Amino acid sequence: MNFTTAVRTCFKKYTDFSGVATRPEYWWFALFNSLGSLLLGLTGISFLRLLWFLAVIVPGLSVLFRRHHDAGRSGW
């Protein structure tokens, strides 16, 4: 799984809190989120940072819970 596939998968499955997420899917999305936050943080425009946060919070939680399921733990 490459970077773009992982990010697309996370946004497609943003309401799916069941199932599993592979390790590359989780870490590519974490990198995407970190880079986006860093770049928007450097701009200093808090409105864009808030929009970014709102756009990635649910997909981020979803992939986190699915990753926990893949590791054999409860996401909750």
Phi and psi in degrees as GROMACS dihedral restraints (atoms count N, CA, C in turn):
[ dihedral_restraints ]
;  ai    aj    ak    al  type     phi  dphi    fc
    3     4     5     6     1  -100.4    20    10
    4     5     6     7     1  -178.5    20    10
    6     7     8     9     1   -59.2    20    10
    7     8     9    10     1   -53.4    20    10
    9    10    11    12     1   -67.3    20    10
   10    11    12    13     1   -37.6    20    10
   12    13    14    15     1   -64.2    20    10
   13    14    15    16     1   -41.9    20    10
   15    16    17    18     1   -64.7    20    10
   16    17    18    19     1   -43.3    20    10
   18    19    20    21     1   -67.4    20    10
   19    20    21    22     1   -42.6    20    10
   21    22    23    24     1   -61.9    20    10
   22    23    24    25     1   -42.4    20    10
   24    25    26    27     1   -61.8    20    10
   25    26    27    28     1   -42.1    20    10
   27    28    29    30     1   -64.3    20    10
   28    29    30    31     1   -39.6    20    10
   30    31    32    33     1   -75.5    20    10
   31    32    33    34     1   -28.7    20    10
   33    34    35    36     1   -72.1    20    10
   34    35    36    37     1   -35.5    20    10
   36    37    38    39     1  -102.7    20    10
   37    38    39    40     1    30.5    20    10
   39    40    41    42     1   -68.5    20    10
   40    41    42    43     1   -18.2    20    10
   42    43    44    45     1  -101.7    20    10
   43    44    45    46     1     1.4    20    10
   45    46    47    48     1   -95.1    20    10
   46    47    48    49     1    99.5    20    10
   48    49    50    51     1   -95.5    20    10
   49    50    51    52     1     5.5    20    10
   51    52    53    54     1  -114.5    20    10
   52    53    54    55     1   170.0    20    10
   54    55    56    57     1    91.7    20    10
   55    56    57    58     1  -162.0    20    10
   57    58    59    60     1  -130.2    20    10
   58    59    60    61     1   157.6    20    10
   60    61    62    63     1  -127.9    20    10
   61    62    63    64     1   134.5    20    10
   63    64    65    66     1   -72.5    20    10
   64    65    66    67     1   163.0    20    10
   66    67    68    69     1   -60.5    20    10
   67    68    69    70     1   -46.3    20    10
   69    70    71    72     1   -62.4    20    10
   70    71    72    73     1   -37.2    20    10
   72    73    74    75     1   -59.4    20    10
   73    74    75    76     1   -45.5    20    10
   75    76    77    78     1   -64.2    20    10
   76    77    78    79     1   -48.9    20    10
   78    79    80    81     1   -72.9    20    10
   79    80    81    82     1   -33.3    20    10
   81    82    83    84     1   -65.4    20    10
   82    83    84    85     1   -40.1    20    10
   84    85    86    87     1   -68.2    20    10
   85    86    87    88     1   -36.9    20    10
   87    88    89    90     1   -62.8    20    10
   88    89    90    91     1   -40.5    20    10
   90    91    92    93     1   -64.5    20    10
   91    92    93    94     1   -44.1    20    10
   93    94    95    96     1   -57.7    20    10
   94    95    96    97     1   -46.6    20    10
   96    97    98    99     1   -65.1    20    10
   97    98    99   100     1   -42.0    20    10
   99   100   101   102     1   -65.9    20    10
  100   101   102   103     1   -44.2    20    10
  102   103   104   105     1   -65.4    20    10
  103   104   105   106     1   -42.2    20    10
  105   106   107   108     1   -62.4    20    10
  106   107   108   109     1   -43.1    20    10
  108   109   110   111     1   -64.8    20    10
  109   110   111   112     1   -40.8    20    10
  111   112   113   114     1   -64.1    20    10
  112   113   114   115     1   -47.5    20    10
  114   115   116   117     1   -64.0    20    10
  115   116   117   118     1   -42.0    20    10
  117   118   119   120     1   -72.1    20    10
  118   119   120   121     1   -29.6    20    10
  120   121   122   123     1   -66.9    20    10
  121   122   123   124     1   -33.3    20    10
  123   124   125   126     1   -71.3    20    10
  124   125   126   127     1   -25.2    20    10
  126   127   128   129     1   -72.7    20    10
  127   128   129   130     1   -30.3    20    10
  129   130   131   132     1    81.2    20    10
  130   131   132   133     1     6.9    20    10
  132   133   134   135     1   -93.9    20    10
  133   134   135   136     1   105.8    20    10
  135   136   137   138     1   -68.1    20    10
  136   137   138   139     1   -28.5    20    10
  138   139   140   141     1   -63.3    20    10
  139   140   141   142     1   -41.7    20    10
  141   142   143   144     1   -67.0    20    10
  142   143   144   145     1   -36.6    20    10
  144   145   146   147     1   -65.5    20    10
  145   146   147   148     1   -38.3    20    10
  147   148   149   150     1   -66.1    20    10
  148   149   150   151     1   -43.1    20    10
  150   151   152   153     1   -61.8    20    10
  151   152   153   154     1   -40.7    20    10
  153   154   155   156     1   -60.9    20    10
  154   155   156   157     1   -47.8    20    10
  156   157   158   159     1   -58.4    20    10
  157   158   159   160     1   -45.9    20    10
  159   160   161   162     1   -65.8    20    10
  160   161   162   163     1   -30.7    20    10
  162   163   164   165     1   -76.4    20    10
  163   164   165   166     1   -28.9    20    10
  165   166   167   168     1  -111.1    20    10
  166   167   168   169     1    -3.1    20    10
  168   169   170   171     1   -67.5    20    10
  169   170   171   172     1   -46.6    20    10
  171   172   173   174     1   -70.7    20    10
  172   173   174   175     1   -46.3    20    10
  174   175   176   177     1   -61.0    20    10
  175   176   177   178     1   -35.2    20    10
  177   178   179   180     1   -65.7    20    10
  178   179   180   181     1   -43.2    20    10
  180   181   182   183     1   -66.5    20    10
  181   182   183   184     1   -39.1    20    10
  183   184   185   186     1   -61.3    20    10
  184   185   186   187     1   -48.1    20    10
  186   187   188   189     1   -68.5    20    10
  187   188   189   190     1   -32.3    20    10
  189   190   191   192     1   -64.1    20    10
  190   191   192   193     1   -45.8    20    10
  192   193   194   195     1   -66.1    20    10
  193   194   195   196     1   -42.0    20    10
  195   196   197   198     1   -65.9    20    10
  196   197   198   199     1   -33.6    20    10
  198   199   200   201     1   -66.0    20    10
  199   200   201   202     1   -40.7    20    10
  201   202   203   204     1   -62.7    20    10
  202   203   204   205     1   -38.8    20    10
  204   205   206   207     1   -63.1    20    10
  205   206   207   208     1   -38.3    20    10
  207   208   209   210     1   -65.3    20    10
  208   209   210   211     1   -32.0    20    10
  210   211   212   213     1   -84.7    20    10
  211   212   213   214     1    -0.2    20    10
  213   214   215   216     1    88.2    20    10
  214   215   216   217     1    16.5    20    10
  216   217   218   219     1  -115.8    20    10
  217   218   219   220     1   163.9    20    10
  219   220   221   222     1   -79.5    20    10
  220   221   222   223     1   136.2    20    10
  222   223   224   225     1   -72.6    20    10
  223   224   225   226     1   -24.6    20    10
